[in-house]
Amino acid sequence: MALKTYIEAIRDALIEEMDRAPNMLVLGEDIQEGGVFRATDGMLERFGPQRVLDTPLAESSIVGVSIGMATNGCLPVAELQFADFAYPAFNQLISEAARWRYRSYNGWGCPMVVRIPYGAGIRGAMYHSQSIEAMLAHVPGLKVVMPSTPYDAKGMLKAAIRDPDPVIYLEHKRAYRMLKEELPDGDYTVPIGPARLRREGDDITVISYGLMAHECLQAAEELAAEGIDATVLDLRTLAPLDRDAIVAAARRTGKALIVHEDNLTGGFGGEIAAIIAEHAFDDLDAPVRRLATPDVPAMPFNGALEDFLLPSREKIADAMRDLAAY
């Protein structure tokens, strides 16, 4: 066992999989220097420039080249520096990578991973703070994972690299050096798909993913001291979605709060709420509630304004109290 940060868990997964699979390579902007967040630090010296490729500042090309590599025997793991810059690559992701297996009548896969740092809370302002999971999880053919712990970050990245189809791997920038965990020394994977029950309680259910799962757990511990016992479900994967776990968690308490960092309207929380309304309506004791970032065009640079907009432990705890009292 060794204590690892979230970013160290990602780096370890990349290195171990590069050692395991000689056809694997990584590519992206400035990754030969370690990348903007140092996820590929030291990999150029270890694997050489044929497997650690610097690319132009062109996200469409990064993903397009990855698709070509994936369909010709390589195993590419692409890095897009920020979620905010991913939009130029959407045509390649949605029209090509996601449809490769379908268009070939299951004849071809497209084994590739696209790592995308997302999220706010680091004073990144409007071009370095977005959460884009709802748009990507909407696309059949793409798998979308959002690990919330170093253990899951390593295990799910390994599972994504070994998957025969394209996987979008969303990693929260604020989690990189904030979260630490003891990780096993040996090889392991965490399966794509199943949610994880982080906490069991009988009064209310809180459903979240990514960094917000931590805020929810902290809020749940605060409310436990007040006599309110919460279940916290960490989805971990948005596509494919663990609908059974969502329904079971909502039925357990009859009161469900959904928390995510993306803005409210059209956010992924709406899909979760719809699943609960369809399949657990008779078990509900209160309306399903959502807590998310308000619908503003962009994240402000001003720290006080950013803090005001983002969901936090305090806001989640207040929402949990209101739901428990319904």
TORKOL-4160 file (C-alpha; in steps of 0.2 Angstrom, whole numbers, padded with zeros to 4 digits, m for minus):
326
<pt num="1" X="0000" Y="0000" Z="0000"/>
<pt num="2" X="0006" Y="0018" Z="m0004"/>
<pt num="3" X="m0002" Y="0035" Z="m0001"/>
<pt num="4" X="m0006" Y="0042" Z="m0018"/>
<pt num="5" X="m0015" Y="0058" Z="m0024"/>
<pt num="6" X="m0028" Y="0058" Z="m0037"/>
<pt num="7" X="m0016" Y="0064" Z="m0050"/>
<pt num="8" X="m0003" Y="0051" Z="m0045"/>
<pt num="9" X="m0016" Y="0037" Z="m0046"/>
<pt num="10" X="m0019" Y="0043" Z="m0064"/>
<pt num="11" X="m0001" Y="0044" Z="m0068"/>
<pt num="12" X="0002" Y="0026" Z="m0061"/>
<pt num="13" X="m0012" Y="0019" Z="m0071"/>
<pt num="14" X="m0005" Y="0026" Z="m0087"/>
<pt num="15" X="0013" Y="0020" Z="m0084"/>
<pt num="16" X="0007" Y="0003" Z="m0078"/>
<pt num="17" X="m0004" Y="0001" Z="m0094"/>
<pt num="18" X="0010" Y="0007" Z="m0105"/>
<pt num="19" X="0021" Y="m0006" Z="m0098"/>
<pt num="20" X="0008" Y="m0019" Z="m0100"/>
<pt num="21" X="0002" Y="m0015" Z="m0118"/>
<pt num="22" X="0016" Y="m0011" Z="m0130"/>
<pt num="23" X="0004" Y="m0004" Z="m0143"/>
<pt num="24" X="m0003" Y="0009" Z="m0131"/>
<pt num="25" X="0003" Y="0027" Z="m0133"/>
<pt num="26" X="m0002" Y="0044" Z="m0125"/>
<pt num="27" X="m0005" Y="0060" Z="m0135"/>
<pt num="28" X="m0010" Y="0078" Z="m0131"/>
<pt num="29" X="m0004" Y="0096" Z="m0130"/>
<pt num="30" X="0013" Y="0098" Z="m0120"/>
<pt num="31" X="0012" Y="0080" Z="m0113"/>
<pt num="32" X="0030" Y="0077" Z="m0117"/>
<pt num="33" X="0034" Y="0090" Z="m0104"/>
<pt num="34" X="0021" Y="0082" Z="m0092"/>
<pt num="35" X="0006" Y="0091" Z="m0097"/>
<pt num="36" X="m0002" Y="0106" Z="m0089"/>
<pt num="37" X="m0007" Y="0096" Z="m0074"/>
<pt num="38" X="0009" Y="0085" Z="m0074"/>
<pt num="39" X="m0001" Y="0069" Z="m0077"/>
<pt num="40" X="0012" Y="0062" Z="m0089"/>
<pt num="41" X="0027" Y="0068" Z="m0080"/>
<pt num="42" X="0043" Y="0057" Z="m0083"/>
<pt num="43" X="0034" Y="0047" Z="m0097"/>
<pt num="44" X="0044" Y="0054" Z="m0111"/>
<pt num="45" X="0060" Y="0048" Z="m0103"/>
<pt num="46" X="0053" Y="0031" Z="m0100"/>
<pt num="47" X="0044" Y="0027" Z="m0116"/>
<pt num="48" X="0051" Y="0039" Z="m0129"/>
<pt num="49" X="0044" Y="0051" Z="m0142"/>
<pt num="50" X="0036" Y="0037" Z="m0152"/>
<pt num="51" X="0024" Y="0033" Z="m0138"/>
<pt num="52" X="0022" Y="0050" Z="m0129"/>
<pt num="53" X="0017" Y="0062" Z="m0143"/>
<pt num="54" X="0015" Y="0081" Z="m0142"/>
<pt num="55" X="0001" Y="0087" Z="m0153"/>
<pt num="56" X="m0004" Y="0104" Z="m0161"/>
<pt num="57" X="m0017" Y="0115" Z="m0151"/>
<pt num="58" X="m0031" Y="0107" Z="m0161"/>
<pt num="59" X="m0043" Y="0096" Z="m0151"/>
<pt num="60" X="m0052" Y="0090" Z="m0167"/>
<pt num="61" X="m0035" Y="0083" Z="m0174"/>
<pt num="62" X="m0031" Y="0075" Z="m0157"/>
<pt num="63" X="m0047" Y="0065" Z="m0156"/>
<pt num="64" X="m0047" Y="0062" Z="m0175"/>
<pt num="65" X="m0029" Y="0055" Z="m0175"/>
<pt num="66" X="m0034" Y="0044" Z="m0160"/>
<pt num="67" X="m0048" Y="0037" Z="m0170"/>
<pt num="68" X="m0037" Y="0032" Z="m0184"/>
<pt num="69" X="m0024" Y="0025" Z="m0172"/>
<pt num="70" X="m0037" Y="0015" Z="m0163"/>
<pt num="71" X="m0044" Y="0007" Z="m0179"/>
<pt num="72" X="m0026" Y="0002" Z="m0185"/>
<pt num="73" X="m0020" Y="m0008" Z="m0170"/>
<pt num="74" X="m0015" Y="0006" Z="m0158"/>
<pt num="75" X="m0022" Y="0010" Z="m0141"/>
<pt num="76" X="m0022" Y="0029" Z="m0139"/>
<pt num="77" X="m0025" Y="0038" Z="m0123"/>
<pt num="78" X="m0028" Y="0056" Z="m0128"/>
<pt num="79" X="m0027" Y="0071" Z="m0116"/>
<pt num="80" X="m0038" Y="0087" Z="m0119"/>
<pt num="81" X="m0031" Y="0100" Z="m0108"/>
<pt num="82" X="m0047" Y="0107" Z="m0102"/>
<pt num="83" X="m0066" Y="0102" Z="m0104"/>
<pt num="84" X="m0069" Y="0120" Z="m0110"/>
<pt num="85" X="m0058" Y="0116" Z="m0126"/>
<pt num="86" X="m0066" Y="0099" Z="m0130"/>
<pt num="87" X="m0080" Y="0106" Z="m0141"/>
<pt num="88" X="m0070" Y="0107" Z="m0157"/>
<pt num="89" X="m0068" Y="0088" Z="m0155"/>
<pt num="90" X="m0086" Y="0084" Z="m0153"/>
<pt num="91" X="m0089" Y="0080" Z="m0171"/>
<pt num="92" X="m0075" Y="0067" Z="m0170"/>
<pt num="93" X="m0082" Y="0060" Z="m0154"/>
<pt num="94" X="m0100" Y="0060" Z="m0158"/>
<pt num="95" X="m0101" Y="0057" Z="m0177"/>
<pt num="96" X="m0086" Y="0045" Z="m0178"/>
<pt num="97" X="m0079" Y="0037" Z="m0162"/>
<pt num="98" X="m0096" Y="0034" Z="m0154"/>
<pt num="99" X="m0103" Y="0026" Z="m0170"/>
<pt num="100" X="m0089" Y="0016" Z="m0176"/>
<pt num="101" X="m0095" Y="m0001" Z="m0169"/>
<pt num="102" X="m0113" Y="0003" Z="m0174"/>
<pt num="103" X="m0109" Y="0008" Z="m0192"/>
<pt num="104" X="m0098" Y="m0008" Z="m0195"/>
<pt num="105" X="m0112" Y="m0020" Z="m0189"/>
<pt num="106" X="m0101" Y="m0024" Z="m0174"/>
<pt num="107" X="m0086" Y="m0028" Z="m0185"/>
<pt num="108" X="m0074" Y="m0015" Z="m0178"/>
<pt num="109" X="m0071" Y="m0007" Z="m0161"/>
<pt num="110" X="m0063" Y="0010" Z="m0157"/>
<pt num="111" X="m0053" Y="0006" Z="m0142"/>
<pt num="112" X="m0047" Y="0024" Z="m0136"/>
<pt num="113" X="m0048" Y="0034" Z="m0120"/>
<pt num="114" X="m0050" Y="0053" Z="m0120"/>
<pt num="115" X="m0045" Y="0061" Z="m0103"/>
<pt num="116" X="m0053" Y="0077" Z="m0100"/>
<pt num="117" X="m0050" Y="0088" Z="m0084"/>
<pt num="118" X="m0066" Y="0097" Z="m0079"/>
<pt num="119" X="m0074" Y="0107" Z="m0066"/>
<pt num="120" X="m0072" Y="0124" Z="m0056"/>
<pt num="121" X="m0066" Y="0129" Z="m0039"/>
<pt num="122" X="m0048" Y="0133" Z="m0045"/>
<pt num="123" X="m0051" Y="0151" Z="m0050"/>
<pt num="124" X="m0050" Y="0146" Z="m0068"/>
<pt num="125" X="m0064" Y="0158" Z="m0074"/>
<pt num="126" X="m0074" Y="0155" Z="m0090"/>
<pt num="127" X="m0062" Y="0145" Z="m0101"/>
<pt num="128" X="m0056" Y="0133" Z="m0088"/>
<pt num="129" X="m0070" Y="0128" Z="m0077"/>
<pt num="130" X="m0084" Y="0119" Z="m0086"/>
<pt num="131" X="m0093" Y="0103" Z="m0083"/>
<pt num="132" X="m0098" Y="0094" Z="m0099"/>
<pt num="133" X="m0103" Y="0077" Z="m0094"/>
<pt num="134" X="m0122" Y="0079" Z="m0098"/>
<pt num="135" X="m0118" Y="0083" Z="m0117"/>
<pt num="136" X="m0106" Y="0068" Z="m0118"/>
<pt num="137" X="m0117" Y="0055" Z="m0108"/>
<pt num="138" X="m0131" Y="0059" Z="m0120"/>
<pt num="139" X="m0122" Y="0051" Z="m0134"/>
<pt num="140" X="m0125" Y="0032" Z="m0137"/>
<pt num="141" X="m0109" Y="0023" Z="m0140"/>
<pt num="142" X="m0098" Y="0033" Z="m0128"/>
<pt num="143" X="m0094" Y="0027" Z="m0111"/>
<pt num="144" X="m0092" Y="0042" Z="m0098"/>
<pt num="145" X="m0084" Y="0039" Z="m0081"/>
<pt num="146" X="m0081" Y="0052" Z="m0067"/>
<pt num="147" X="m0071" Y="0044" Z="m0053"/>
<pt num="148" X="m0072" Y="0053" Z="m0036"/>
<pt num="149" X="m0057" Y="0044" Z="m0027"/>
<pt num="150" X="m0039" Y="0040" Z="m0031"/>
<pt num="151" X="m0043" Y="0022" Z="m0030"/>
<pt num="152" X="m0057" Y="0023" Z="m0042"/>
<pt num="153" X="m0047" Y="0035" Z="m0053"/>
<pt num="154" X="m0033" Y="0022" Z="m0055"/>
<pt num="155" X="m0044" Y="0007" Z="m0057"/>
<pt num="156" X="m0057" Y="0015" Z="m0069"/>
<pt num="157" X="m0043" Y="0022" Z="m0080"/>
<pt num="158" X="m0036" Y="0005" Z="m0082"/>
<pt num="159" X="m0053" Y="m0002" Z="m0085"/>
<pt num="160" X="m0056" Y="0012" Z="m0098"/>
<pt num="161" X="m0039" Y="0008" Z="m0107"/>
<pt num="162" X="m0044" Y="m0011" Z="m0108"/>
<pt num="163" X="m0061" Y="m0007" Z="m0115"/>
<pt num="164" X="m0064" Y="m0011" Z="m0133"/>
<pt num="165" X="m0074" Y="0005" Z="m0136"/>
<pt num="166" X="m0072" Y="0024" Z="m0134"/>
<pt num="167" X="m0072" Y="0030" Z="m0116"/>
<pt num="168" X="m0073" Y="0048" Z="m0110"/>
<pt num="169" X="m0063" Y="0049" Z="m0094"/>
<pt num="170" X="m0068" Y="0065" Z="m0084"/>
<pt num="171" X="m0056" Y="0070" Z="m0070"/>
<pt num="172" X="m0059" Y="0085" Z="m0058"/>
<pt num="173" X="m0045" Y="0097" Z="m0058"/>
<pt num="174" X="m0048" Y="0102" Z="m0040"/>
<pt num="175" X="m0046" Y="0084" Z="m0035"/>
<pt num="176" X="m0029" Y="0081" Z="m0042"/>
<pt num="177" X="m0019" Y="0086" Z="m0027"/>
<pt num="178" X="m0033" Y="0088" Z="m0014"/>
<pt num="179" X="m0038" Y="0070" Z="m0013"/>
<pt num="180" X="m0026" Y="0056" Z="m0006"/>
<pt num="181" X="m0029" Y="0038" Z="m0002"/>
<pt num="182" X="m0019" Y="0022" Z="0001"/>
<pt num="183" X="m0018" Y="0012" Z="m0014"/>
<pt num="184" X="m0014" Y="m0007" Z="m0016"/>
<pt num="185" X="0003" Y="m0010" Z="m0025"/>
<pt num="186" X="m0004" Y="m0024" Z="m0037"/>
<pt num="187" X="m0014" Y="m0022" Z="m0052"/>
<pt num="188" X="m0032" Y="m0019" Z="m0051"/>
<pt num="189" X="m0047" Y="m0012" Z="m0061"/>
<pt num="190" X="m0063" Y="m0004" Z="m0056"/>
<pt num="191" X="m0077" Y="m0009" Z="m0068"/>
<pt num="192" X="m0086" Y="0004" Z="m0078"/>
<pt num="193" X="m0104" Y="0004" Z="m0075"/>
<pt num="194" X="m0108" Y="0000" Z="m0056"/>
<pt num="195" X="m0111" Y="0014" Z="m0044"/>
<pt num="196" X="m0104" Y="0013" Z="m0027"/>
<pt num="197" X="m0114" Y="0016" Z="m0010"/>
<pt num="198" X="m0102" Y="0027" Z="0000"/>
<pt num="199" X="m0114" Y="0029" Z="0015"/>
<pt num="200" X="m0130" Y="0020" Z="0021"/>
<pt num="201" X="m0144" Y="0029" Z="0030"/>
<pt num="202" X="m0162" Y="0028" Z="0032"/>
<pt num="203" X="m0168" Y="0046" Z="0032"/>
<pt num="204" X="m0163" Y="0054" Z="0015"/>
<pt num="205" X="m0154" Y="0048" Z="m0001"/>
<pt num="206" X="m0141" Y="0059" Z="m0009"/>
<pt num="207" X="m0135" Y="0055" Z="m0027"/>
<pt num="208" X="m0119" Y="0063" Z="m0035"/>
<pt num="209" X="m0103" Y="0059" Z="m0044"/>
<pt num="210" X="m0086" Y="0066" Z="m0046"/>
<pt num="211" X="m0079" Y="0079" Z="m0033"/>
<pt num="212" X="m0097" Y="0083" Z="m0028"/>
<pt num="213" X="m0098" Y="0066" Z="m0020"/>
<pt num="214" X="m0085" Y="0071" Z="m0007"/>
<pt num="215" X="m0095" Y="0087" Z="m0003"/>
<pt num="216" X="m0110" Y="0076" Z="m0001"/>
<pt num="217" X="m0101" Y="0064" Z="0011"/>
<pt num="218" X="m0095" Y="0078" Z="0022"/>
<pt num="219" X="m0113" Y="0086" Z="0022"/>
<pt num="220" X="m0120" Y="0069" Z="0027"/>
<pt num="221" X="m0107" Y="0067" Z="0042"/>
<pt num="222" X="m0112" Y="0084" Z="0048"/>
<pt num="223" X="m0131" Y="0080" Z="0048"/>
<pt num="224" X="m0127" Y="0063" Z="0056"/>
<pt num="225" X="m0123" Y="0073" Z="0072"/>
<pt num="226" X="m0140" Y="0081" Z="0071"/>
<pt num="227" X="m0149" Y="0065" Z="0070"/>
<pt num="228" X="m0152" Y="0064" Z="0051"/>
<pt num="229" X="m0145" Y="0048" Z="0043"/>
<pt num="230" X="m0141" Y="0049" Z="0024"/>
<pt num="231" X="m0137" Y="0037" Z="0011"/>
<pt num="232" X="m0124" Y="0043" Z="m0002"/>
<pt num="233" X="m0123" Y="0035" Z="m0019"/>
<pt num="234" X="m0108" Y="0039" Z="m0030"/>
<pt num="235" X="m0113" Y="0035" Z="m0048"/>
<pt num="236" X="m0095" Y="0035" Z="m0054"/>
<pt num="237" X="m0101" Y="0031" Z="m0072"/>
<pt num="238" X="m0114" Y="0041" Z="m0081"/>
<pt num="239" X="m0114" Y="0030" Z="m0097"/>
<pt num="240" X="m0118" Y="0016" Z="m0095"/>
<pt num="241" X="m0129" Y="0021" Z="m0080"/>
<pt num="242" X="m0132" Y="0010" Z="m0065"/>
<pt num="243" X="m0151" Y="0013" Z="m0065"/>
<pt num="244" X="m0154" Y="m0001" Z="m0052"/>
<pt num="245" X="m0143" Y="0007" Z="m0039"/>
<pt num="246" X="m0152" Y="0024" Z="m0042"/>
<pt num="247" X="m0169" Y="0016" Z="m0039"/>
<pt num="248" X="m0164" Y="0006" Z="m0024"/>
<pt num="249" X="m0156" Y="0021" Z="m0016"/>
<pt num="250" X="m0171" Y="0031" Z="m0019"/>
<pt num="251" X="m0183" Y="0018" Z="m0012"/>
<pt num="252" X="m0172" Y="0015" Z="0003"/>
<pt num="253" X="m0177" Y="0032" Z="0011"/>
<pt num="254" X="m0191" Y="0039" Z="0000"/>
<pt num="255" X="m0182" Y="0056" Z="m0001"/>
<pt num="256" X="m0169" Y="0059" Z="m0015"/>
<pt num="257" X="m0157" Y="0074" Z="m0017"/>
<pt num="258" X="m0147" Y="0075" Z="m0033"/>
<pt num="259" X="m0131" Y="0085" Z="m0033"/>
<pt num="260" X="m0119" Y="0090" Z="m0047"/>
<pt num="261" X="m0108" Y="0104" Z="m0052"/>
<pt num="262" X="m0114" Y="0107" Z="m0070"/>
<pt num="263" X="m0128" Y="0120" Z="m0072"/>
<pt num="264" X="m0145" Y="0115" Z="m0067"/>
<pt num="265" X="m0155" Y="0116" Z="m0083"/>
<pt num="266" X="m0152" Y="0101" Z="m0094"/>
<pt num="267" X="m0139" Y="0094" Z="m0082"/>
<pt num="268" X="m0137" Y="0076" Z="m0079"/>
<pt num="269" X="m0147" Y="0077" Z="m0063"/>
<pt num="270" X="m0163" Y="0078" Z="m0073"/>
<pt num="271" X="m0160" Y="0061" Z="m0080"/>
<pt num="272" X="m0158" Y="0054" Z="m0063"/>
<pt num="273" X="m0174" Y="0062" Z="m0057"/>
<pt num="274" X="m0183" Y="0055" Z="m0072"/>
<pt num="275" X="m0177" Y="0037" Z="m0068"/>
<pt num="276" X="m0183" Y="0039" Z="m0050"/>
<pt num="277" X="m0200" Y="0047" Z="m0055"/>
<pt num="278" X="m0203" Y="0032" Z="m0067"/>
<pt num="279" X="m0197" Y="0018" Z="m0057"/>
<pt num="280" X="m0198" Y="0023" Z="m0038"/>
<pt num="281" X="m0213" Y="0035" Z="m0038"/>
<pt num="282" X="m0224" Y="0025" Z="m0026"/>
<pt num="283" X="m0210" Y="0024" Z="m0014"/>
<pt num="284" X="m0207" Y="0043" Z="m0013"/>
<pt num="285" X="m0211" Y="0053" Z="0002"/>
<pt num="286" X="m0206" Y="0070" Z="m0005"/>
<pt num="287" X="m0203" Y="0078" Z="m0022"/>
<pt num="288" X="m0185" Y="0074" Z="m0030"/>
<pt num="289" X="m0174" Y="0088" Z="m0027"/>
<pt num="290" X="m0159" Y="0094" Z="m0037"/>
<pt num="291" X="m0145" Y="0105" Z="m0032"/>
<pt num="292" X="m0133" Y="0112" Z="m0045"/>
<pt num="293" X="m0124" Y="0127" Z="m0051"/>
<pt num="294" X="m0136" Y="0141" Z="m0057"/>
<pt num="295" X="m0139" Y="0144" Z="m0076"/>
<pt num="296" X="m0125" Y="0157" Z="m0079"/>
<pt num="297" X="m0116" Y="0158" Z="m0095"/>
<pt num="298" X="m0099" Y="0156" Z="m0088"/>
<pt num="299" X="m0089" Y="0154" Z="m0071"/>
<pt num="300" X="m0083" Y="0170" Z="m0064"/>
<pt num="301" X="m0065" Y="0173" Z="m0060"/>
<pt num="302" X="m0069" Y="0182" Z="m0044"/>
<pt num="303" X="m0067" Y="0170" Z="m0030"/>
<pt num="304" X="m0082" Y="0176" Z="m0020"/>
<pt num="305" X="m0093" Y="0174" Z="m0035"/>
<pt num="306" X="m0086" Y="0157" Z="m0039"/>
<pt num="307" X="m0089" Y="0151" Z="m0022"/>
<pt num="308" X="m0107" Y="0158" Z="m0022"/>
<pt num="309" X="m0112" Y="0149" Z="m0038"/>
<pt num="310" X="m0104" Y="0132" Z="m0034"/>
<pt num="311" X="m0113" Y="0118" Z="m0023"/>
<pt num="312" X="m0104" Y="0116" Z="m0007"/>
<pt num="313" X="m0105" Y="0106" Z="0009"/>
<pt num="314" X="m0114" Y="0120" Z="0017"/>
<pt num="315" X="m0127" Y="0121" Z="0003"/>
<pt num="316" X="m0129" Y="0103" Z="0002"/>
<pt num="317" X="m0132" Y="0101" Z="0021"/>
<pt num="318" X="m0145" Y="0115" Z="0020"/>
<pt num="319" X="m0154" Y="0106" Z="0006"/>
<pt num="320" X="m0153" Y="0089" Z="0015"/>
<pt num="321" X="m0161" Y="0097" Z="0031"/>
<pt num="322" X="m0175" Y="0104" Z="0020"/>
<pt num="323" X="m0178" Y="0088" Z="0012"/>
<pt num="324" X="m0177" Y="0078" Z="0029"/>
<pt num="325" X="m0190" Y="0090" Z="0036"/>
<pt num="326" X="m0203" Y="0088" Z="0021"/>
